[in-house]
Amino acid sequence: MRINPQINLRLILVSGKTKEFLFSPNDSAADIAKHVYDNWPMDWEEEQVSSPNILRLIYQGRFLHGNVTLGALKLPFGKTTVMHLVARETLPEPNSQGQRNREKTGESNCCVIL
């Protein structure tokens, strides 16, 4: 009998509350958001959201888009991986934050040769 590998995720809310869940490498960020929403921990009651569609995962400082699977992230089996779980309507566009910051400060990516 073959055992399917599982990935242990420790999800952290903005409030600092945590909960661990087991997922398959084939599970996507959207699947995880739906599972967490459907199995919302009782001690997270104050943070309950209205829909799984606004739950977003952050891994290593980046928002995960809904179709990204845990397997694609090459997460290790048998170890706990930490991700943040936040409520947010939309995801930022890739690199939009950096572009916006450059526009505000007037910086550019050019060099000055003296």
Buried (B, 14 or more C-beta within 10 A) or exposed (E): EEEEEBBBBEBBBEEEBBBEBEBEBEBBBBBBBBBBBEEBBEEBEEBEBEEBEBBBBBBEEEBBEBEBBBBEBEBEEEEEBBBBBBBEEEEEEEEEEEEEEEEEEEEEEEEEEE
